[in-house]
């Protein structure tokens, strides 16, 4: 299944999970945003970690998202993005 299709089918559940795991503002970037995703591809998702969020929250969210969507999810925060293209990704990322 294409990641964009999986996301579209479960968009509200993705938002709910993000809130449960001490994160906010889930945004999509990468191939799904560009419309070039393919079967077997992954979903690039950017979230803002809220105060008090831990690596367990981020890891738990990634695991739950992969289970929910049935695809690999690359879950990042803005700080995880390399400086080389951080500004571009932040400018282009679209809300889930």
ABEGO torsion letter per residue (X at the ends): XBAAAAAAAAAAAAAAAAAAAGBBGBBBBEAAAAGABBBGBBBBBBBBBBBGBBAAAAAAAAAAAAAAAGBBBBBBBAAABBAAAAAAAAAABBBX
